[in-house]
């Protein structure tokens, strides 16, 4: 390094501090640009947010891990129906003192010998009712876990959509408040100028100032709402998705269509078969049915086929030096006679669990029907609400124009303009929220029926337009 360079840099800092600061700033901007280019691209639309959530949402990942763990129940239960092969072996060194009574009195002899033995046993269950019930129960549990995973996936899609459009709604509100602040400030300044010229009133000045001060507080609340909505979405996707970068809903692409099929009874019939939560509860009933069978089989005998090969040498002091090779094939029967009432108690417990599973299914079916009816109504009512607010917005915009013309004609005052403008901003906000609610209700209706898939997210995604 040139030893004079530090002094030149110091001289530049002293003589041209602004030039030095600008060069440092450019350096930091270059570093920030490099960091952004090296960082993975953020999702900018609903489909991207959903795919990120599939990889990062803790609830969905927990359900997926639970499904993976439950799948192992089938091979474990199947093992109880397959052959079992075992081997045992031993080798011991023995030191034995043998005392015998003889005519000459007790006589003791000492023997040192090595005993060993190996046994290879094959056991094939022929009739074990409990093992068969355990296998069927495991199959039902795995099927239920798979449906639970599907339910969590559909719930995740609905949660992502709700959080995504909550961000857009909060951003819209912040934008409307910013527009209102600008308009109220201009009205306030105009009222002040008119009062200074003697052509205005203190009432107009004070009213516009009060509206301006009020919208400042609204702006703080709106900015906080945007931050909270962004953090809620980020908690699902595990990635920050700034509101300004999200694709917006294009009203021209949004179809206001009634649910298909149009009959609620058809939706209910569809949900009875397709809803994954109901399916999981049905498999829960099957699992407890097999549990009852498994506990009841404690009264039944078991039957096994046994094949065994064994070798032994010097098993005892009386056969030192003797070797035996034995092979056997046979049937082993075990008949339970009395277990202190444990089997009957376990069966009653399983019966109670079965009844609980049946009632849980009925409660789930009723809740599903209620959720389905709510979302079905939200879609149908949402269409009418969007159209009604569209009409209200057009009327409010026309009223604002007429009021502004009335001010010029002297028939209206500044307060009338403020009220008309506030109605326009309120209608804009309500219209955007109604459209978002309608889209989310469509997705939630399919989720309640159990038919929500990525293709539905892709359909909604086509209604969005990239952020500018």
C-alpha positions, -999 to 999 in steps of 0.1 A, spaced: 0 0 0 12 35 -8 23 51 25 11 85 14 -24 74 5 -38 77 41 -26 113 43 -43 121 10 -75 106 22 -73 126 54 -67 158 34 -97 150 13 -119 146 43 -107 179 58 -109 200 26 -139 183 9 -161 167 36 -191 166 13 -172 148 -15 -159 123 11 -193 116 24 -207 111 -11 -180 86 -19 -186 67 13 -224 67 5 -218 53 -30 -197 26 -14 -224 16 10 -250 16 -19 -228 -6 -39 -225 -31 -10 -263 -30 -5 -269 -36 -42 -245 -66 -42 -263 -80 -11 -297 -77 -28 -284 -94 -60 -269 -122 -40 -301 -127 -19 -328 -151 -31 -356 -134 -49 -387 -127 -29 -421 -140 -40 -441 -112 -54 -474 -129 -59 -498 -152 -42 -485 -184 -58 -450 -176 -48 -460 -169 -12 -479 -202 -11 -450 -222 -23 -427 -205 2 -452 -214 29 -452 -250 19 -414 -250 26 -414 -229 57 -447 -229 76 -442 -246 110 -477 -260 113 -476 -276 79 -441 -290 84 -452 -304 118 -482 -321 101 -458 -335 74 -434 -349 100 -464 -364 119 -475 -382 87 -440 -395 81 -438 -408 116 -473 -424 114 -464 -442 81 -439 -463 101 -468 -479 120 -476 -501 90 -443 -519 87 -441 -522 125 -475 -538 127 -468 -560 96 -438 -574 115 -462 -591 139 -475 -612 110 -442 -622 95 -416 -648 106 -394 -641 135 -358 -655 134 -337 -654 166 -303 -668 176 -289 -674 211 -256 -688 221 -235 -693 252 -201 -705 262 -191 -709 299 -162 -723 319 -173 -744 348 -155 -754 380 -174 -781 399 -166 -799 432 -186 -831 436 -188 -847 471 -200 -882 474 -205 -905 504 -185 -937 502 -178 -965 527 -146 -948 535 -165 -915 541 -171 -884 520 -150 -881 489 -147 -849 469 -137 -847 433 -130 -816 411 -140 -811 375 -131 -783 351 -150 -782 318 -164 -758 292 -201 -759 283 -215 -743 252 -247 -741 233 -263 -724 203 -300 -722 193 -315 -709 161 -353 -705 163 -378 -696 136 -413 -686 147 -441 -680 122 -474 -668 137 -503 -688 123 -532 -673 143 -528 -641 163 -560 -621 161 -544 -592 180 -516 -589 155 -540 -588 126 -561 -562 143 -529 -541 150 -520 -542 113 -555 -531 102 -554 -504 128 -521 -491 116 -534 -489 80 -563 -468 92 -540 -445 113 -517 -439 83 -547 -432 60 -560 -407 86 -526 -390 89 -524 -386 52 -558 -369 51 -548 -347 81 -517 -336 61 -540 -328 31 -562 -308 54 -533 -288 68 -521 -281 32 -555 -267 22 -558 -247 54 -523 -233 47 -534 -222 12 -564 -204 28 -543 -189 55 -517 -176 30 -544 -160 8 -561 -144 38 -527 -130 51 -517 -119 16 -549 -99 9 -548 -85 45 -515 -69 35 -530 -55 3 -560 -41 23 -537 -25 49 -516 -10 21 -547 3 4 -558 19 36 -524 36 41 -526 49 5 -561 63 10 -550 80 42 -520 95 25 -542 109 -3 -566 122 23 -538 139 42 -526 156 11 -560 167 1 -569 180 36 -536 198 38 -543 216 6 -578 224 18 -564 237 50 -538 259 33 -564 272 9 -587 280 38 -559 299 56 -551 319 25 -588 327 19 -591 339 56 -560 360 52 -575 377 22 -608 382 40 -627 359 18 -628 329 41 -641 320 75 -625 308 107 -649 278 107 -635 266 73 -599 270 86 -606 252 118 -626 224 102 -599 217 76 -572 218 103 -591 194 125 -596 170 95 -559 172 87 -549 166 124 -572 136 125 -558 120 94 -523 122 108 -534 99 136 -551 76 111 -518 75 91 -499 62 121 -526 35 127 -526 26 90 -487 23 89 -489 1 120 -515 -21 104 -493 -26 73 -464 -36 95 -485 -61 114 -500 -76 82 -466 -79 66 -452 -97 98 -483 -120 98 -476 -131 62 -439 -134 70 -446 -157 99 -462 -181 75 -437 -179 46 -407 -173 69 -396 -146 44 -402 -108 45 -427 -98 18 -430 -60 17 -464 -48 8 -450 -25 -20 -435 -56 -38 -467 -77 -38 -488 -81 -69 -521 -63 -67 -556 -75 -74 -567 -63 -108 -605 -55 -107 -607 -59 -145 -596 -95 -142 -617 -104 -112 -648 -125 -122 -678 -120 -99 -692 -155 -104 -716 -175 -82 -702 -207 -67 -702 -238 -89 -722 -259 -83 -748 -233 -74 -768 -255 -49 -755 -257 -13 -768 -292 -10 -745 -303 -38 -716 -286 -20 -726 -305 12 -727 -338 -6 -693 -331 -22 -678 -322 12 -691 -354 28 -668 -374 5 -640 -350 -2 -634 -331 31 -601 -345 44 -609 -337 81 -641 -358 79 -621 -386 61 -595 -385 89 -622 -388 115 -638 -418 97 -604 -435 97 -603 -427 134 -635 -447 139 -619 -476 119 -588 -474 141 -608 -477 173 -629 -505 158 -597 -525 153 -586 -515 188 -617 -531 202 -610 -562 182 -574 -562 194 -584 -560 231 -611 -586 227 -586 -611 212 -570 -613 246 -595 -641 253 -584 -660 222 -557 -686 218 -526 -680 197 -510 -705 173 -474 -704 161 -453 -727 139 -418 -732 154 -387 -746 137 -356 -749 158 -320 -761 155 -298 -764 186 -263 -776 195 -250 -782 230 -218 -796 245 -211 -806 281 -243 -791 294 -238 -805 329 -211 -823 349 -228 -856 343 -224 -854 305 -190 -838 302 -177 -844 267 -211 -851 253 -224 -832 223 -260 -829 211 -275 -816 178 -312 -813 179 -337 -802 153 -374 -797 159 -405 -785 140 -438 -782 157 -469 -762 166 -471 -741 197 -505 -732 212 -511 -707 240 -545 -705 256 -552 -676 280 -574 -687 310 -576 -658 334 -558 -625 336 -575 -609 366 -601 -591 345 -575 -570 326 -588 -581 292 -624 -572 299 -614 -538 313 -592 -531 282 -621 -540 259 -645 -517 278 -619 -489 275 -616 -495 238 -654 -494 234 -655 -460 251 -628 -448 228 -648 -460 198 -679 -441 210 -657 -410 214 -644 -413 179 -680 -416 165 -691 -385 184 -660 -366 172 -669 -375 136 -705 -363 141 -693 -330 157 -668 -326 128 -695 -332 103 -718 -306 118 -690 -281 121 -680 -287 85 -715 -281 73 -716 -248 93 -683 -237 79 -694 -246 44 -726 -227 47 -708 -196 60 -683 -196 32 -710 -203 6 -729 -173 19 -698 -152 20 -692 -159 -17 -728 -152 -28 -732 -122 -5 -698 -110 -14 -707 -106 -51 -737 -85 -42 -716 -65 -18 -689 -57 -43 -715 -46 -69 -733 -24 -43 -701 -7 -32 -690 -2 -68 -723 17 -73 -717 36 -40 -682 46 -51 -694 59 -84 -721 79 -67 -696 93 -41 -673 103 -69 -701 121 -88 -712 138 -55 -676 150 -49 -674 165 -84 -708 182 -79 -698 195 -45 -666 210 -58 -686 227 -86 -710 240 -59 -681 255 -40 -671 275 -71 -707 285 -76 -710 296 -40 -737 271 -30 -714 247 -11 -686 253 14 -653 237 23 -669 214 49 -692 199 23 -661 192 1 -643 175 30 -674 153 38 -678 143 1 -641 135 -2 -642 114 30 -671 94 15 -651 88 -16 -621 75 4 -644 53 25 -660 38 -6 -626 31 -21 -615 14 10 -646 -7 14 -646 -17 -23 -611 -30 -21 -618 -49 11 -650 -64 -3 -631 -77 -33 -604 -92 -12 -630 -108 11 -648 -123 -20 -616 -139 -33 -607 -153 1 -642 -166 6 -640 -185 -27 -608 -202 -15 -622 -209 19 -653 -224 4 -632 -249 -16 -611 -256 15 -643 -263 35 -654 -287 8 -619 -303 8 -612 -295 -29 -588 -266 -26 -556 -272 -46 -526 -254 -61 -546 -249 -93 -571 -228 -74 -542 -206 -61 -529 -203 -97 -563 -192 -109 -564 -164 -83 -529 -155 -91 -539 -148 -127 -562 -121 -113 -532 -102 -99 -510 -77 -117 -473 -72 -108 -464 -43 -86 -449 -13 -103 
